[in-house]
Every structure is written in structure tokens, then in C-alpha cells.
């Protein structure tokens, strides 16, 4: 079985994540290809798409949110993601059990006496009229368990039990607004797909993140049970090993560029899935800096790897290297930082 070096995996990741070259792709198609963008920080997806697309206009993404073609909702890993409407409808049912278990594992003691089916039915009944509601309003309308902290009940309802989306102005470019929730089916006017999305989800993940191990797919999605989907797809996949000996799966015709392919400087937003989409993140970030991917730190890729962090202060992008940069690298980072400053200010 062919062994893919860490650098080969890096270049494959950059190609799948649209980070080798800015691509001429419609914004909706880019969001779909990437299997969504993590979006608990509402402005971060705009930065992620700016780093990936040619001539990206933030208003285009805002328009897609208003038009209900893109939505914000809890999904992968119980985190807020920006996804296409089609993907939310296709994938939400597959994530129900994971979403519920992640909330219960966090608040097991507080929720011990809560009848989940009763709470689910109450939440659906309240939201069925299609009116936007905050978490506090939903909890107040359904709270039959006064001893449970309202925040805990709210998280269970909004992040797990009741499939809702966060509606605009939340998530619009330079917009403000608190979180108001509407049922997915009310907002989109279509039912959730009850079918098992496992095999399709694996294919989509590999197109955007592969080559990857089953553990990587689980780390990205939060889902158990995907080894069965991988096994079902095995006849149509190709296999490799990484330098650790892990078996990696991939789509046969997906791009796997030469390890010698040049990689441009790229500025990534907080919680970008190019880092979070793997169990083994060494293809893109050194173990010494692994925690930047979960701490909400914005990072800079130099030669395809996390090599600096960045912040926006005093109307300028400031960069803090994590390793010594060559003069050529410093120049390239400064030029890209100037372009990002113009975009953000």
C-alpha cells in the first residue's frame, strides 16, 4: 500500500480545501464543497471564503443567508456551522443521536430527571408556528422542570433536540443581532431527509478533506458508526497509509498534488475546518501548536503549515510568527496581510 508522506497529505489537504489556488467558484458551491464552515463566530466564514475564492464579495454570502439557501445551525461536533440548505436537510437526521449525546454527556446530572421525549414534543409544539424565538423564550415556553438551569435546558433544545436554524441578521457581513431560532423545516419549507446519509457524507468528506482515516472522519463529524459506511464504500475507494501506518481512504479521482507543489500564504479564520477536520492534524500543524486549532486562534499557513497567528488591531492585521520565517516568507506574509487588511477594513 502506497505510503503518503506528511507533505503529500498537506498538499492534498490544501487542494481539497481550496487553499492551493483561489478558485473561481460560486459561493454556494464553495460552501457545499467544504461541507460547511464552522461559524460560531459569525464573521469568520467570510474570512475563510476570502482566502479560498477569487473576487469574493461578502454581500454574496449575506444574500444567500437572507435567501435561505445557506443557513446557520448546530451540526458537526455540536458546533454552529454555515451550511447549504440542501446539506442541512440531508444530514440533520444522521446527526440527531450525536447531538443529543454530546449535550447529555456535558449535563448528565442536571438533566437526569428530564423526559427527553416530552421536552422534544414541547419544543416542537412551541416552534411549530414558525415564529423566531430566542433560547430564553423557548425555555420559558417549555420549562416543566424548574429545578434545571434554564441555560442547560436551552442548550438541549436548541443544540440537540429541536432542529432549528439561526436566522438573519445573525451571521450577515458586519451585521449585528442576537440568536433567533426557527425550525429548519419552517425556514426552508421542506422536510428533513430521514434516510441514512452515512455513505454520502463519507464521500463528501473525502472530497473536501481526504485522504483520511476513519478516525479523521469521526473527528470532523462527531459521528460514530461511520466505519460501516466506509466499509460499504470500500470497493469504490482507494487506500494508502500515512507515515504512522494508519490506513487512509480516498476517492480515486480526487486531487493529490505533488509534495513539491508550491503553497501560497493563506490566512485562516478561527476554528477553520482545515485544521479541525482531522483526528491527526500533523499534516497541517505541528503538535507543539496543535491547541491553536481549538482555542479560536486565527492562523497563517506558510508553505502549507501553521506558522504564525494573526489578529486585527488598530485597523491592521498583525502577525505573530510561531517559527523563524525567511525573508521571502516574511515578504509574502506581509503582502497577504495587507490584502486581508483591505478586505476587513
C-alpha positions as CSV (number, residue, x, y, z in Angstrom):
1,X,0.0,0.0,0.0
2,X,1.4,3.4,-1.0
3,X,2.7,5.5,1.9
4,X,1.8,9.2,1.7
5,X,4.3,11.5,3.3
6,X,3.1,14.2,5.7
7,X,4.0,16.8,3.0
8,X,1.9,14.8,0.4
9,X,-1.0,14.8,2.7
10,X,-0.5,18.5,3.3
11,X,-0.7,19.3,-0.4
12,X,-3.8,17.1,-0.8
13,X,-5.5,18.9,2.1
14,X,-4.7,22.3,0.6
15,X,-6.1,21.3,-2.7
16,X,-9.3,19.8,-1.3
17,X,-9.7,22.9,1.0
18,X,-9.3,25.3,-1.9
19,X,-6.1,26.7,-0.3
20,X,-3.6,26.0,-3.1
21,X,-5.1,28.4,-5.5
22,X,-8.0,30.8,-5.1
23,X,-10.8,29.2,-7.2
24,X,-13.4,30.7,-9.4
25,X,-16.4,29.0,-7.8
26,X,-19.8,30.3,-6.8
27,X,-20.1,31.0,-3.1
28,X,-22.9,28.4,-2.7
29,X,-20.9,25.8,-4.4
30,X,-17.8,26.5,-2.3
31,X,-19.8,26.2,1.0
32,X,-21.2,22.9,-0.3
33,X,-17.8,21.6,-1.4
34,X,-16.3,22.4,2.0
35,X,-19.1,20.6,3.8
36,X,-19.9,23.8,5.5
37,X,-17.8,26.2,7.5
38,X,-17.6,26.4,11.3
39,X,-19.4,29.5,12.3
40,X,-19.9,30.0,16.0
41,X,-18.0,33.3,15.4
42,X,-20.4,34.9,12.8
43,X,-17.8,36.8,10.8
44,X,-15.2,34.0,10.5
45,X,-16.7,32.2,7.4
46,X,-16.3,35.4,5.4
47,X,-12.6,35.3,6.1
48,X,-12.4,31.6,5.2
49,X,-14.1,32.2,1.9
50,X,-12.0,35.3,1.1
51,X,-8.9,33.1,1.5
52,X,-10.3,30.5,-0.9
53,X,-12.3,32.3,-3.6
54,X,-11.4,34.7,-6.4
55,X,-13.1,38.0,-6.1
56,X,-15.1,37.0,-3.1
57,X,-17.8,39.5,-2.2
58,X,-19.2,39.3,1.4
59,X,-22.6,40.5,0.3
60,X,-23.0,37.4,-1.8
61,X,-22.8,35.2,1.3
62,X,-25.1,37.5,3.2
63,X,-27.6,37.3,0.3
64,X,-27.5,33.5,0.4
65,X,-28.4,33.6,4.1
66,X,-31.3,36.0,3.5
67,X,-32.5,33.9,0.6
68,X,-32.4,30.8,2.8
69,X,-30.0,29.0,0.5
70,X,-27.4,28.9,3.3
71,X,-28.2,28.5,7.0
72,X,-26.5,28.6,10.4
73,X,-27.2,25.6,12.6
74,X,-25.7,23.2,15.1
75,X,-24.4,20.1,13.3
76,X,-20.9,18.7,13.1
77,X,-19.4,18.2,16.6
78,X,-22.4,20.1,18.0
79,X,-20.8,23.3,16.8
80,X,-22.5,26.1,14.8
81,X,-21.8,25.6,11.1
82,X,-22.7,27.5,8.0
83,X,-24.1,25.0,5.5
84,X,-26.2,24.9,2.3
85,X,-29.9,24.3,2.9
86,X,-29.7,21.1,0.9
87,X,-27.0,19.7,3.2
88,X,-28.8,20.6,6.4
89,X,-31.9,18.8,5.2
90,X,-29.9,15.7,4.1
91,X,-27.6,15.4,7.1
92,X,-29.5,16.6,10.2
93,X,-31.3,13.3,10.9
94,X,-28.0,11.4,10.8
95,X,-26.6,13.8,13.5
96,X,-29.6,13.6,15.9
97,X,-28.2,11.0,18.2
98,X,-24.7,12.5,18.4
99,X,-26.1,16.0,19.2
100,X,-28.2,14.6,22.0
101,X,-25.5,12.5,23.5
102,X,-23.0,15.4,23.5
103,X,-25.3,17.6,25.4
104,X,-26.3,14.8,27.8
105,X,-22.6,14.0,28.5
106,X,-22.0,17.6,29.5
107,X,-25.0,18.0,31.7
108,X,-25.8,14.4,32.7
109,X,-26.5,15.3,36.4
110,X,-28.6,18.4,35.6
111,X,-30.8,16.5,33.0
112,X,-31.2,13.3,34.9
113,X,-34.9,13.8,35.6
114,X,-35.8,15.4,32.3
115,X,-38.1,13.3,30.0
116,X,-36.4,14.0,26.7
117,X,-39.3,12.9,24.5
118,X,-41.6,15.2,26.5
119,X,-39.2,18.1,26.1
120,X,-38.8,17.4,22.4
121,X,-42.6,17.4,21.9
122,X,-43.0,20.6,23.8
123,X,-40.2,22.3,21.9
124,X,-41.7,21.3,18.5
125,X,-45.1,22.4,19.6
126,X,-43.9,25.9,20.6
127,X,-41.8,26.3,17.4
128,X,-44.4,24.9,15.0
129,X,-45.9,28.4,14.3
130,X,-42.7,29.4,12.5
131,X,-42.1,32.5,14.7
132,X,-38.5,33.3,15.6
133,X,-37.6,32.8,19.3
134,X,-34.6,33.2,21.4
135,X,-33.3,30.4,23.5
136,X,-34.7,32.1,26.6
137,X,-38.2,32.4,25.1
138,X,-38.2,28.8,24.0
139,X,-37.1,27.6,27.5
140,X,-39.7,29.8,29.2
141,X,-42.5,28.3,27.0
142,X,-41.4,24.7,27.6
143,X,-39.9,24.7,31.0
144,X,-41.7,22.0,33.1
145,X,-38.5,21.3,35.0
146,X,-37.9,24.4,37.2
147,X,-35.0,22.8,39.0
148,X,-33.0,22.5,35.8
149,X,-30.9,25.6,35.0
150,X,-32.5,27.4,32.0
151,X,-29.3,27.5,30.1
152,X,-28.9,23.8,30.3
153,X,-32.5,23.2,29.0
154,X,-31.9,25.8,26.3
155,X,-28.7,24.1,25.0
156,X,-30.5,20.7,24.9
157,X,-33.4,22.2,23.0
158,X,-31.5,24.4,20.6
159,X,-28.3,22.4,20.0
160,X,-29.8,18.9,20.0
161,X,-33.4,18.1,20.3
162,X,-35.2,20.6,18.1
163,X,-33.7,21.1,14.6
164,X,-33.5,24.9,14.3
165,X,-31.6,27.5,12.3
166,X,-30.3,30.8,13.4
167,X,-31.9,33.4,11.2
168,X,-30.6,36.7,9.9
169,X,-29.4,39.3,10.7
170,X,-27.3,36.8,12.7
171,X,-24.3,35.9,10.5
172,X,-24.6,38.7,8.0
173,X,-21.5,40.6,6.9
174,X,-20.7,43.2,9.5
175,X,-24.2,42.7,10.9
176,X,-25.3,42.6,14.5
177,X,-28.1,40.7,16.1
178,X,-28.7,38.1,18.7
179,X,-29.6,34.5,18.1
180,X,-33.2,33.9,17.0
181,X,-34.2,30.4,16.1
182,X,-36.8,29.0,13.7
183,X,-37.5,25.3,12.8
184,X,-35.4,24.1,9.9
185,X,-38.4,22.8,8.2
186,X,-40.4,26.1,8.7
187,X,-37.5,28.2,7.4
188,X,-36.7,26.1,4.4
189,X,-40.2,24.9,3.6
190,X,-39.0,21.3,3.1
191,X,-38.9,18.2,5.3
192,X,-35.7,16.7,6.7
193,X,-34.5,13.6,4.9
194,X,-34.9,10.6,7.1
195,X,-32.6,8.4,5.1
196,X,-29.2,7.3,6.4
197,X,-26.7,9.9,5.0
198,X,-23.6,7.9,6.1
199,X,-22.2,6.9,2.7
200,X,-22.9,10.2,1.0
201,X,-21.4,12.0,4.0
202,X,-18.2,10.0,3.7
203,X,-17.9,10.7,0.0
204,X,-18.4,14.4,0.6
205,X,-15.9,14.4,3.5
206,X,-13.2,12.7,1.4
207,X,-13.7,15.1,-1.5
208,X,-13.1,18.1,0.9
209,X,-10.6,16.6,3.3
210,X,-9.1,13.3,2.0
211,X,-7.1,11.2,2.1
212,X,-8.2,10.4,5.6
213,X,-8.6,7.7,8.2
214,X,-11.9,6.7,9.7
215,X,-10.8,8.4,12.9
216,X,-10.4,11.7,10.9
217,X,-14.0,11.4,9.6
218,X,-15.3,10.9,13.1
219,X,-13.2,13.8,14.5
220,X,-14.7,16.1,11.8
221,X,-18.3,15.0,12.1
222,X,-18.6,13.8,15.7
223,X,-20.4,10.7,14.4
224,X,-20.0,7.1,15.5
225,X,-21.0,4.4,13.1
226,X,-19.2,5.7,10.1
227,X,-16.8,2.7,9.8
228,X,-19.8,0.8,8.4
229,X,-20.3,3.4,5.8
230,X,-16.6,3.4,4.9
231,X,-16.7,-0.4,4.6
232,X,-19.7,-0.3,2.3
233,X,-17.9,2.2,0.1
234,X,-14.5,0.4,0.1
235,X,-14.9,-1.1,-3.4
236,X,-15.1,2.4,-4.8
237,X,-12.3,3.9,-2.7
238,X,-8.5,3.8,-3.0
239,X,-6.3,3.2,0.1
240,X,-3.0,4.5,1.3
241,X,-1.0,4.6,4.5
242,X,0.4,7.6,6.3
243,X,3.8,7.6,7.9
244,X,2.3,6.4,11.2
245,X,0.9,3.3,9.4
246,X,-2.7,4.4,9.6
247,X,-4.9,3.3,6.6
248,X,-6.2,6.2,4.7
249,X,-9.2,6.2,2.3
250,X,-9.8,8.4,-0.7
251,X,-11.8,8.9,-3.8
252,X,-9.9,7.6,-6.8
253,X,-10.0,10.7,-8.9
254,X,-9.6,13.3,-6.2
255,X,-6.6,15.6,-6.5
256,X,-3.4,14.6,-4.8
257,X,-0.8,17.1,-5.9
258,X,2.9,16.5,-5.9
259,X,4.5,17.2,-2.5
260,X,6.7,19.7,-4.3
261,X,3.7,21.9,-5.3
262,X,4.3,25.5,-4.1
263,X,1.8,26.6,-1.4
264,X,0.9,30.3,-1.1
265,X,0.5,32.1,2.2
266,X,-3.1,31.8,3.5
267,X,-4.7,33.5,6.4
268,X,-7.3,31.3,8.1
269,X,-10.2,32.3,10.4
270,X,-10.8,31.0,13.9
271,X,-11.9,27.3,14.1
272,X,-11.3,26.7,10.4
273,X,-12.1,23.1,9.5
274,X,-8.9,22.8,7.5
275,X,-7.4,22.2,11.0
276,X,-10.3,20.8,12.9
277,X,-11.4,18.3,10.3
278,X,-8.9,15.7,11.3
279,X,-8.0,13.5,14.3
280,X,-4.3,13.6,13.2
281,X,-3.7,17.2,12.4
282,X,0.0,16.9,11.9
283,X,-0.5,17.2,8.1
284,X,-1.1,20.9,8.7
285,X,0.0,21.9,12.2
286,X,2.9,20.8,14.4
287,X,2.0,19.0,17.6
288,X,3.6,21.9,19.5
289,X,1.0,24.3,18.1
290,X,-2.0,21.9,18.0
291,X,-4.0,23.7,20.5
292,X,-4.3,26.8,18.4
293,X,-6.9,25.0,16.3
294,X,-9.3,24.6,19.3
295,X,-8.5,27.9,21.0
296,X,-10.1,30.1,18.4
297,X,-6.8,31.5,17.3
298,X,-6.6,32.8,13.8
299,X,-3.6,31.2,12.0
300,X,-1.3,31.8,9.0
301,X,-0.3,29.0,6.7
302,X,3.2,29.4,5.3
303,X,4.4,26.6,2.9
304,X,1.1,24.9,3.8
305,X,1.6,24.7,7.5
306,X,0.5,26.7,10.6
307,X,3.5,29.0,11.0
308,X,2.0,32.2,12.6
309,X,-1.0,33.6,14.3
310,X,-2.8,36.8,13.4
311,X,-5.1,39.4,14.9
312,X,-6.8,42.6,13.7
313,X,-6.0,45.6,15.7
314,X,-5.9,49.3,15.0
315,X,-7.4,48.6,11.6
316,X,-4.4,46.5,10.5
317,X,-3.6,42.8,10.5
318,X,-0.8,42.0,12.9
319,X,1.1,38.7,12.6
320,X,3.0,36.8,15.3
321,X,5.3,34.1,13.9
322,X,5.4,30.7,15.6
323,X,8.8,29.9,13.9
324,X,11.5,31.9,12.3
325,X,10.4,33.0,8.8
326,X,12.8,33.6,5.9
327,X,12.9,37.0,4.3
328,X,10.9,35.7,1.3
329,X,8.3,34.2,3.7
330,X,8.1,37.4,5.7
331,X,7.5,39.4,2.5
332,X,4.8,37.0,1.3
333,X,3.1,37.1,4.7
334,X,3.2,40.9,4.8
335,X,1.7,41.2,1.3
336,X,-1.2,38.9,2.1
337,X,-1.7,40.6,5.5
338,X,-2.1,43.9,3.6
339,X,-4.7,42.4,1.3
340,X,-6.6,41.0,4.2
341,X,-6.5,44.4,6.0
342,X,-8.2,46.0,3.0
343,X,-10.8,43.3,3.0
344,X,-11.6,43.6,6.7
345,X,-11.5,47.4,7.0
